[in-house]
Structure formats: C-alpha cells, structure tokens
Amino acid sequence: MPLMMDDALDMADLFGDAQPLQLPPLPPAKGLLQRLDEMRLSGCCQKVAWSKVGCIAYVTRDGQRVAIRNLRCSPRDGSWGLSHVSYIQSLPSVPEGQQVAHLSFNPPGTELAIVDVAGRITFANLVITVNRTSVVHSGLIDQVDDLGAIVGLSWLNVDRVSPLYRPAVRKDGQWVYSAGNVKNNGPHHPLNKSALLAITRGGSLRFLYQQTNGKWHETGAELESVGSSNDLLTHASICCDKDGSLLVVTHNVSQRLRIYRITISWNLAPGHKQPQTAPLPIPGIAVRHLKVENSCSPLTKALASDGTVSHIDPQTAQLSHLEFASAEPDLNGREPRYPTIFAVFSHLPENDSTEKALESFSVIARWELRPVSQSLHSSFNQLASKKNNVGASRESLELSRLEDYVSEKSILSTQFLNLNTVVAFGKSDGSIVFHNRDSMSVISSDPDLNKVSGLAEAGFAFPAEETCLHVTLSPNACGAVTIDAEGEARFKPMQYTLQKFNDSKDDARFSVAIIAFALQFAFSCTHHNNNDDIVAAIQPHAAPAFQHAFLSEIFRALAINADWSFDNIQDKLFRNNVMHRCLSMQGILGFRGEHANKSLTAKLARAALNLRITSFSFIFALNNAARPGSTGGDTEAAMPETLISLSGVVKWSMDLVNYIVDELFRLAHVCKDHTDDKGFLNDKIRQLNSPALFLVLCSVPRLFLRYNVRGIRSVHTAAHRSSRLGPSSEHWQALLRIAEGLEESPVPIVLFDRVLNEMDQAIKSAYQGSGMSDAERNQAEKEMLIHGDIPDALVPVISRLLTDTLNKIAMEMDPAEIYFVDHSWLDLSDDLRTDAYRRQHRVDAIRKVPLSGSATLRRCTRCCLYMEDFIPQRTGWLSGLQMRCLCGNLWMLIESSG
C-alpha cells in the first residue's frame, strides 16, 4: 500500500491552493536593529578592538566598563581560546547616561583610547602584562559639550618602513617570495610618540599628542561652522596622504560629504633634532577645504557579489560606516590607486514592517579622490615673468564615483589589511568576507595552485556561524572576536573550508596552505605583530609533516640565515628578532599542554630560547654591575647583589652543561660501533628524543652555549673576587655557595668550554672539506635545527665526538657523577622524574628559580611558562628582560592557583 506522502500526491491540491508556499524571512537577530541604528547616528562607535600585541578590549553590555582579554594557549591541553575577563580597574566611573562609545588602539598596540558618548577621551597603557592596564590620562575631567561627541578618530602612523609581501608564485616547482618596502605616510610625531586626531559632531578638529614627558596635550582647529541641525556631523574618517598631510572626509545630517586636507606643523626648524627633555612647541594646524559631494547616497543600481545587478533597492539604506583609505602602495607598476572613500549604507528594517522589508542588507559605495591637471590657456603665459615657469598648470582634485556593491547581510565592521590592499567586511551572521580593494572582487577560497597571497586564497575562511553585533579581526587576520547581544565574546580562528588535504607535498593544496601561512607569518614578523592567531589557525593541521614544511618555508620567506659557523660578528644573532620569532614558533607547534612530552624539535627550540635569555642575563647583569655609578654608584657593592640575583641562572646553565654531557655519554653507549652510521644515529636520536647532540652541533644553539659558558666563567671569577670580602660581608655565604657550586660541578666549565672550541673547529673543517656552498651549508643547518636531520658532512664530527672526545672527557671527570645529578627541572627529558617535577613545581622562566605557591604569577600567553609578578628593585638586568617571556610573547597576569 503506497504511503500517504507519495510523489503522486500534490501538496497544492491537499490545501486547495495552487500558489507555492513562501515562508517569510527570519526577523533580524536580537539587538541588530539597535546596533545598526547606533552606527547610523555616529561613525565613532567601535566597541571591540584587538591590538598588535594581542590585547583585546571591548565595552561591556551596560556600556560602563571596558573588559580586557587576550588569546592564550591552555596549559592543560594546548588548545587556544580567550583568557578570563579582567577590567580596566583604574578607569574612572562613567557618569550616568554617558556610556563608553568607542575603543581604539594606537599603531604599536600598547595604548588604548577610550571615548565616551560625550566625546571625552581617556588613555590607558598596557603595563608589562597583556591584561593589566593603567590609566594615564582621564578624559572625565574635560568639560562636556553637546557638540563635542566624537564622530571620527584616527592615530598618527609610526615613522617606519613596512615590508609588503607580494603574492608568492610557483616557478619550476619552487615557490618564489618577493617583497618591497613601503614607508608609512606621515605626518608623524617628531619623537615617534603617540598622537591622534578626533572630529567632533560640531565640526571641530581635536589634536591630542604626547609631550616629551609622556603627558598628553591638546590643540585643535575648526573644520566648518554649524549653522543649523542639518550641518551637524554624523560620520568622519581620516587617512594619511603621500605628501605627509592628512585627508579628512565628513558626513552631515543633510547627507553631504566634505573633504579637507589637514597639515600639521610641529614648528621645529628644518633638520632640528628635538632633545628628549625639551618640551615640544604647540603644533600648528592648517585646514584646507577640497571637495564637496552634495548627495551621499547609494546609486539606484548596485552589483551583487557575483557581479550581476542586484534585485535589492539600495535607496532604502542609510549610512552606517564611513572610511577613508589611503592610496595603495605602488609596488607592481600597476595603474596607481588613489585615496578612496568607502561608505557603507545599511537597511534598517522595522519589526512591524512588511515581509519584504524585513530583509537586511548593506550597500558599499566608493569614491576615488583623483588629481586632475588643469592647464591654463597659452595667453596667460604672457603674464608670467621669464623667471617663472611659463608652462603654468594647476592641480585640482575630483571625486570619481565607482560602482556600488550589495551585501545581503548587514555589514558591522570594515577593516583594511596588508597596507590597505585588502578590505574585510564583518557581517551580522558572523562571517567575514575579504575583497580586493581595487576591484572589490571577493577573494575566493578556491585556491590558485600557482599563486597565493594569503589564507583567504588558500581555502581558509570565516564561515557564518552565530549572529553577532560586533566583530573585529586579529592582528594578522587569522582569527576574529565577535560579541553577541548578551555581551559574550567568542574567538573563532580561520577554518579550512575545502576537502582536507593530504600531509604531503604531492598534494598541491597542502603546498598552497603552507605558503599562505608562511606569508602571513612573514608579514607578522616584519610588522611586529603578535602571531598567536596564526598558531591557533595552524593547530588543527599541525601534523609533523605540516610542521616541518611550514618551518622550512618561513626560513625561506624571511631569508633567514641558519648557518653561523663562519660569522665573525656572532652577536648579531642576539639582535636577530626574526630568528627569535621562528624559534618561538618551532617551540609551540604540536604543543599539547605543559605536562605532555615535547617533540625533539620543540625541545631544541625551547633550549635555544632558554640559552638566549640566560646569555642576555649574564651580559646585562655583569655589564651593569661593572659600570661605574650602577646601583647607587658603588661597583663593589653592586657586584655581590648582582651575582646572587643570577644564582638561579647559573644553576640552570650548569645543569644544562651536565645534562648535555650525560646525554652524549648515553648516546655514545646506544650507538656503540655505529657512530659513523648516519641512519642508525638518526634513529637512536629520535628514540631518545634528546636535543643534546644538536645543542652542540647546530651553530645557532652552539653560539648561545658559548656565550653562556663565557657568562658562567665570568660569574665564577667575580664570585671568588667578591667572596674575599670575608665573613663580615652580608653576602659572603651566598657568594661562597655560588663559587663552590661551580667548582663542584661534575663537568668542569673549563672542560666543556674546550669541547665547544673543538666542535667549532671540527665543524668548520668538515664544512670546508666537503666543498659545500654557503647555500648548501645554510640548508643543512636549517634542517638540523627544524627537523633534527644530520648532514653527511658532519657524521665524522659526531663519530669523533662520541668516541675520542668523550674518552678524553672521561679521563678528566667521573661520568658516574653525572648520572646522579637531577636534571628534571630542565624539562628536556621524558622520564618519570621529569614528569613528576613539572606536575608539582613551577619555575620562573627568567630568573630560573622555583616559584612558591603563594606568589602572584604571570603566565606566557603562548608557551605557558611562568614568572613571579614583581617589580625588580636592585637588579637592573631583570627590569628589561622581565617584559616578555623568553619566547618573545607578552605575559598575562593569573591568580596564584592559575
């Protein structure tokens, strides 16, 4: 018997209605109408901001407080998410009815501007940790003016050159990277401090800048006078022009756009170098009106995302965003792109409106500000003197209207990326869509297998998930934070939306994804961005093959030299911040929590980073203590205190030396009679999962080791000298313990120093004898560092180390003594003792001392190492090194139980 819902049954006949049934569109999400209305009334209402250093600030639901969070790696399992909420505690109470309206970080990401609805601006600085702030200037002391509400705000650029990476192109099976340098457009603060401009509803321009002492000062000018309510401004935007001036666009109630050029003069003599202590003169501000557009509204027809004419009537939309984008940098010889105005018009549906009107959408309108050359008639040349240029011409500007585009979802945010070459629109459904700035074409997630410029072109995207009211992108656009109607913040990393690729170079999509991540990482390094968002996006794909390929490509993309065997200026490695960032990335890939065993390459990177920070500790501490005038001016008094503050660093360094020698004896034992067999050596090293051999074989960690040994020997000498002060000195016992501890070490530091010298000479000779080119040596050193691959040229060096060298060491020390030394706190072994230690203890990552359970702690947002939260008093070397974790990331403040 056929079922009742068989295909033969016509549903229209069942209900007696021949018309197809159409369901009305869903009503707007909760709070969306209010949010769109808020954006319509003011162009300065960004409620969430993500700084370059990783701090995320957003306004609480009641509008009275500013919450602070950050992206962090979980110490339990290595997953990424948002930290617990903290608040700007020292922010003065916002008066009743005067809510926080806008948040904006300065370009370096360390200062936050907090604007309330009355136009008062408060500044808060990050203090050592990413989730602790201090208010340095309170805007609540400013006088309230009905016309003082801010409708547009922008920080001045930092005076620096920024690399811009071009798309990577595959040529002859190899990916080729290229980049050009772009200088940030002015104007700039003459001392490279912070400054910003704000436009008020009443048409005033406010210029706030820091004086030499760091205090905020203010001056201003008038853009236009307000004659009636129609002249009140609703939106404004500011951008930098190539000539060092500023371009300003304003929008008023009568839907009129006005464009101005702002010139800031710091009133300094040409070539004058302002002393750091002398106050700056009051800057001069010149305003020149350029153009006016009397009707700022959408065109009657707009294009959909597929390039066809949209069926939507754009005339019902109202302005919700106004952005002025600087001209794109000209790196490819293309037709120049000019400063462009982006105006987003959003449809504001009503709850009681018809079904058709319930559809929400946004329209993107654009105008280019183009120069127009106007030549004068030849008759005017007769009026000019012969001394003047008779070919007189005059430059003017015109607004060129471009095509409009329609988004079928409400646009909530507009952000420009990659030096204004890409524009990203955050939408109410939680999706974020990337467009080419010049063509407005959507950057497709369908990868081009021979050319890639970013993750959006490699199959990664922010798909629609949950509706939101606020959205902002991370510093590298690999993650986003959304705020919903309940005021809840959520983090979402970029996701791979295509069929999962194979972890093999044979899969072209695997290669494209690797290159896209490498480009994004290179951009973050050269622009000093926190790149935890990149790690969070990589994590789902971080299989060993992916890790190796990615690390290899970032070395290529950044042109990093991994071979320091023949470099005569070896201290350059300490100043190489890009190498530091690469080691940090290598140390976190595949991280599964602070209690889990780490991979060989992660251990090697962690050990190198520890050696780097301990080398800095020795250099800064000993140089500072020996400098006349340090710590009250008494060098003799300064040295004992400095040495005692270094006691943890000294113990860690000596224990590492003992660990390395112990592990080399262990490796020699398991590789007996096979020390010249490369395959056998590689297998045993991976089974032991010990980085000891590569710490003395790779040039990068070996160089750090040499500086460490030099520091230990200097401490030994200084401790002996200071301990001669006798028992009358308050530090005598402590200094004596340091000196005796170094002398009683199973491995004498002089002996280990000699081993390093022999390794240096043996490796240089091996490389020279092999006939390897510089590029081949660099490749070999890179593969040792990132993958633990022994190069053929160094197999004889290893064989000699594990036989002749260790035999000589055994004659000058007792190898059995090392066996009983506890190395568990180094966290380089996988034994039960190490596992028990890391579960029961925490170690200060900088001072290398155990932390008490009652101490207030900081934790690294990335590698989950800890440090006690305190302000050093008489240890100047620690003041600078405590600012960041040894991996380069900022700290986050946690509870003692955290």
Secondary structure, DSSP 8 states (H G I E B T S, - for coil): ---TT-TT--HHHHHT--S----------TTHHHHHHHHHH-S----EEE-TTSEEEEE-TTSS-EEEEEEEE-TTT--EEE---EE-TTS----TT--EEEEEE-TTSSEEEEEETT--EEEEEE-SBTT-EEEEE-GGGS---TT--EEEEEE---S-EEEEE--EEEETTEEE--EEEEE--S---TTS--EEEEEETTSEEEEEEE-TTS-EEEEEEES----SGGG-EEEEEEEE-TTS-EEEEEEETT--EEEEEEEEE----TT----SSS-----EEEEEEEEEES-----S--B-TTSSB-SS-GGGEEEEEEEEE------S-------EEEEEEEE---TTS-TGGG---EEEEEEEEEEEEEE--GGGGGGS-TTS-SS-EEEEEEEEE---EEESS-EEEEEEETTTTEEEEEETTS-EEEEETTT--B--SS--TTEE-SGGGTTEEB---S--SEEEE-TTSSEEEEE-TT--EEEEE-EE-SS---SSTTSHHHHHHHHHHHHHHHHHHHTT---HHHHHHHGGG--HHHHHHHHHHHHHHTT-----SS-S-GGGGTT-HHHHHHHHHHHHTT---TTS---HHHHHHHHHHHHHHHHHHHHHHHHHHHSTTGGGG-HHHHHHHHHHHTHHHHHHHHHHHHHHHHHHHHHHHHTTT-TT-HHHHHHHHHHHT--HHHHHHSHHHHHHHHHHHHHHHHHHHHHHHHHTT-TTSTTHHHHHHHHHHHHT-SS-HHHHHHHHHHHHHHHHHHHHHHT--HHHHHHHHHHHHHH----GGGHHHHHHIIIIIHHHHHHHS-HHHHHTS--GGG----SHHHHHHHHH--BBTTT--B--TTS-EEEETTT--EEE----SS-HHHHHHTTS-TTS--EEEE-TT-
